Amino acid sequence: MNEQKILEKAENIDSFKSHLLVYILVNIFLFDVDLYGNGHINWAFFSLMGWGIGLLSHYMYVFNPFFSVEKEVEKLTKKIKDRLTNNVVRAYTPFAL
């Protein structure tokens, strides 16, 4: 990874942490308003779930637990090296198939 990508990754992580903090604080406030406004919680779960989907997608973008460009590049590089090695070995064997 070059310096530019490392800086971008650090900014993305910092952005996610800020998003998570705002999510927690705002939802605590909304639950308080809902609870003290009418004595029970009616609508606060909708904001929690709706915004939670956005937060989950932000997490997936930043940390990418399932798909990774770096892992794919590593796999392809290994695959190409293996093919080149196999082709070189075949080229020098007298009975190549």
PyRosetta script that sets phi, psi and omega in degrees:
from pyrosetta import init, pose_from_sequence

init()
pose = pose_from_sequence("MNEQKILEKAENIDSFKSHLLVYILVNIFLFDVDLYGNGHINWAFFSLMGWGIGLLSHYMYVFNPFFSVEKEVEKLTKKIKDRLTNNVVRAYTPFAL")
pose.set_psi(1, 135.1)
pose.set_omega(1, 177.5)
pose.set_phi(2, -88.0)
pose.set_psi(2, 174.2)
pose.set_omega(2, -174.5)
pose.set_phi(3, -62.8)
pose.set_psi(3, -36.9)
pose.set_omega(3, -180.0)
pose.set_phi(4, -63.4)
pose.set_psi(4, -43.8)
pose.set_omega(4, 179.7)
pose.set_phi(5, -67.8)
pose.set_psi(5, -37.2)
pose.set_omega(5, 177.8)
pose.set_phi(6, -64.5)
pose.set_psi(6, -42.7)
pose.set_omega(6, 178.2)
pose.set_phi(7, -63.8)
pose.set_psi(7, -42.3)
pose.set_omega(7, 178.5)
pose.set_phi(8, -63.9)
pose.set_psi(8, -41.8)
pose.set_omega(8, 178.3)
pose.set_phi(9, -63.3)
pose.set_psi(9, -42.6)
pose.set_omega(9, 178.5)
pose.set_phi(10, -63.4)
pose.set_psi(10, -40.2)
pose.set_omega(10, 177.6)
pose.set_phi(11, -65.1)
pose.set_psi(11, -39.2)
pose.set_omega(11, 178.0)
pose.set_phi(12, -65.3)
pose.set_psi(12, -40.9)
pose.set_omega(12, 178.0)
pose.set_phi(13, -64.9)
pose.set_psi(13, -43.4)
pose.set_omega(13, 178.1)
pose.set_phi(14, -63.2)
pose.set_psi(14, -39.9)
pose.set_omega(14, 177.6)
pose.set_phi(15, -62.5)
pose.set_psi(15, -41.7)
pose.set_omega(15, 178.7)
pose.set_phi(16, -65.2)
pose.set_psi(16, -42.3)
pose.set_omega(16, 179.1)
pose.set_phi(17, -61.4)
pose.set_psi(17, -40.4)
pose.set_omega(17, 176.8)
pose.set_phi(18, -64.4)
pose.set_psi(18, -43.1)
pose.set_omega(18, 179.2)
pose.set_phi(19, -60.9)
pose.set_psi(19, -43.2)
pose.set_omega(19, 179.5)
pose.set_phi(20, -63.8)
pose.set_psi(20, -42.9)
pose.set_omega(20, 179.3)
pose.set_phi(21, -63.0)
pose.set_psi(21, -45.5)
pose.set_omega(21, 178.9)
pose.set_phi(22, -63.9)
pose.set_psi(22, -40.7)
pose.set_omega(22, 177.7)
pose.set_phi(23, -57.2)
pose.set_psi(23, -47.9)
pose.set_omega(23, -178.7)
pose.set_phi(24, -65.0)
pose.set_psi(24, -49.0)
pose.set_omega(24, -176.7)
pose.set_phi(25, -64.8)
pose.set_psi(25, -45.2)
pose.set_omega(25, -178.4)
pose.set_phi(26, -66.5)
pose.set_psi(26, -39.9)
pose.set_omega(26, -179.3)
pose.set_phi(27, -70.7)
pose.set_psi(27, -32.6)
pose.set_omega(27, 172.3)
pose.set_phi(28, -61.8)
pose.set_psi(28, -45.5)
pose.set_omega(28, 178.4)
pose.set_phi(29, -60.6)
pose.set_psi(29, -45.1)
pose.set_omega(29, -179.3)
pose.set_phi(30, -65.0)
pose.set_psi(30, -38.7)
pose.set_omega(30, 176.3)
pose.set_phi(31, -65.1)
pose.set_psi(31, -39.5)
pose.set_omega(31, 176.9)
pose.set_phi(32, -63.0)
pose.set_psi(32, -45.4)
pose.set_omega(32, 179.5)
pose.set_phi(33, -61.4)
pose.set_psi(33, -44.2)
pose.set_omega(33, -179.3)
pose.set_phi(34, -66.6)
pose.set_psi(34, -43.0)
pose.set_omega(34, -177.9)
pose.set_phi(35, -68.5)
pose.set_psi(35, -46.8)
pose.set_omega(35, -177.3)
pose.set_phi(36, -81.2)
pose.set_psi(36, -16.8)
pose.set_omega(36, 179.1)
pose.set_phi(37, -74.4)
pose.set_psi(37, -40.5)
pose.set_omega(37, -177.0)
pose.set_phi(38, -133.5)
pose.set_psi(38, 7.6)
pose.set_omega(38, 174.9)
pose.set_phi(39, 88.6)
pose.set_psi(39, -11.2)
pose.set_omega(39, 175.5)
pose.set_phi(40, -151.1)
pose.set_psi(40, 170.1)
pose.set_omega(40, -175.0)
pose.set_phi(41, -94.3)
pose.set_psi(41, 119.0)
pose.set_omega(41, 179.1)
pose.set_phi(42, -109.6)
pose.set_psi(42, -61.9)
pose.set_omega(42, -167.6)
pose.set_phi(43, -106.5)
pose.set_psi(43, -8.0)
pose.set_omega(43, -174.6)
pose.set_phi(44, -65.3)
pose.set_psi(44, -28.6)
pose.set_omega(44, 179.2)
pose.set_phi(45, -65.0)
pose.set_psi(45, -30.3)
pose.set_omega(45, 179.8)
pose.set_phi(46, -65.0)
pose.set_psi(46, -42.2)
pose.set_omega(46, 177.4)
pose.set_phi(47, -68.2)
pose.set_psi(47, -37.6)
pose.set_omega(47, 179.3)
pose.set_phi(48, -61.3)
pose.set_psi(48, -47.0)
pose.set_omega(48, -177.8)
pose.set_phi(49, -72.9)
pose.set_psi(49, -44.8)
pose.set_omega(49, -179.4)
pose.set_phi(50, -62.1)
pose.set_psi(50, -48.7)
pose.set_omega(50, 179.2)
pose.set_phi(51, -69.8)
pose.set_psi(51, -30.6)
pose.set_omega(51, 178.1)
pose.set_phi(52, -62.1)
pose.set_psi(52, -35.2)
pose.set_omega(52, 176.3)
pose.set_phi(53, -63.9)
pose.set_psi(53, -43.2)
pose.set_omega(53, 176.9)
pose.set_phi(54, -63.6)
pose.set_psi(54, -40.2)
pose.set_omega(54, 178.9)
pose.set_phi(55, -65.9)
pose.set_psi(55, -39.8)
pose.set_omega(55, 177.7)
pose.set_phi(56, -63.3)
pose.set_psi(56, -41.6)
pose.set_omega(56, 178.7)
pose.set_phi(57, -67.2)
pose.set_psi(57, -34.8)
pose.set_omega(57, 175.7)
pose.set_phi(58, -64.4)
pose.set_psi(58, -42.6)
pose.set_omega(58, 176.9)
pose.set_phi(59, -59.6)
pose.set_psi(59, -45.8)
pose.set_omega(59, -179.5)
pose.set_phi(60, -61.9)
pose.set_psi(60, -37.0)
pose.set_omega(60, 179.3)
pose.set_phi(61, -67.9)
pose.set_psi(61, -42.1)
pose.set_omega(61, -174.6)
pose.set_phi(62, -78.2)
pose.set_psi(62, -49.9)
pose.set_omega(62, -172.6)
pose.set_phi(63, -98.4)
pose.set_psi(63, -21.9)
pose.set_omega(63, 172.0)
pose.set_phi(64, 45.5)
pose.set_psi(64, 67.4)
pose.set_omega(64, -175.8)
pose.set_phi(65, -71.3)
pose.set_psi(65, -19.4)
pose.set_omega(65, -175.8)
pose.set_phi(66, -102.3)
pose.set_psi(66, -37.9)
pose.set_omega(66, -176.3)
pose.set_phi(67, -126.6)
pose.set_psi(67, 138.5)
pose.set_omega(67, -178.9)
pose.set_phi(68, -142.2)
pose.set_psi(68, 128.6)
pose.set_omega(68, 178.7)
pose.set_phi(69, -64.1)
pose.set_psi(69, -40.4)
pose.set_omega(69, -179.4)
pose.set_phi(70, -61.0)
pose.set_psi(70, -42.3)
pose.set_omega(70, 179.6)
pose.set_phi(71, -65.8)
pose.set_psi(71, -40.3)
pose.set_omega(71, 179.4)
pose.set_phi(72, -65.8)
pose.set_psi(72, -41.2)
pose.set_omega(72, 177.7)
pose.set_phi(73, -62.8)
pose.set_psi(73, -41.7)
pose.set_omega(73, 178.7)
pose.set_phi(74, -62.6)
pose.set_psi(74, -43.7)
pose.set_omega(74, 179.0)
pose.set_phi(75, -62.7)
pose.set_psi(75, -46.8)
pose.set_omega(75, -178.5)
pose.set_phi(76, -65.1)
pose.set_psi(76, -39.6)
pose.set_omega(76, 178.5)
pose.set_phi(77, -62.4)
pose.set_psi(77, -44.3)
pose.set_omega(77, 178.1)
pose.set_phi(78, -63.0)
pose.set_psi(78, -42.1)
pose.set_omega(78, -179.4)
pose.set_phi(79, -63.3)
pose.set_psi(79, -43.0)
pose.set_omega(79, 179.3)
pose.set_phi(80, -65.2)
pose.set_psi(80, -42.8)
pose.set_omega(80, 178.6)
pose.set_phi(81, -62.5)
pose.set_psi(81, -41.1)
pose.set_omega(81, 178.2)
pose.set_phi(82, -63.2)
pose.set_psi(82, -42.6)
pose.set_omega(82, 179.0)
pose.set_phi(83, -64.2)
pose.set_psi(83, -42.4)
pose.set_omega(83, 179.0)
pose.set_phi(84, -63.9)
pose.set_psi(84, -41.3)
pose.set_omega(84, 179.0)
pose.set_phi(85, -64.3)
pose.set_psi(85, -43.4)
pose.set_omega(85, 179.3)
pose.set_phi(86, -65.7)
pose.set_psi(86, -38.8)
pose.set_omega(86, 179.2)
pose.set_phi(87, -67.3)
pose.set_psi(87, -38.7)
pose.set_omega(87, 178.8)
pose.set_phi(88, -66.0)
pose.set_psi(88, -42.7)
pose.set_omega(88, 178.6)
pose.set_phi(89, -62.9)
pose.set_psi(89, -42.9)
pose.set_omega(89, 179.5)
pose.set_phi(90, -64.7)
pose.set_psi(90, -37.4)
pose.set_omega(90, -177.8)
pose.set_phi(91, -65.3)
pose.set_psi(91, -29.3)
pose.set_omega(91, -176.9)
pose.set_phi(92, -99.6)
pose.set_psi(92, -0.4)
pose.set_omega(92, 175.2)
pose.set_phi(93, -86.5)
pose.set_psi(93, 138.1)
pose.set_omega(93, -175.3)
pose.set_phi(94, -68.9)
pose.set_psi(94, -26.5)
pose.set_omega(94, -178.7)
pose.set_phi(95, -115.2)
pose.set_psi(95, 54.2)
pose.set_omega(95, -178.8)
pose.set_phi(96, -67.4)
pose.set_psi(96, 140.7)
pose.set_omega(96, -179.6)
pose.set_phi(97, -95.7)
pose.dump_pdb("model.pdb")
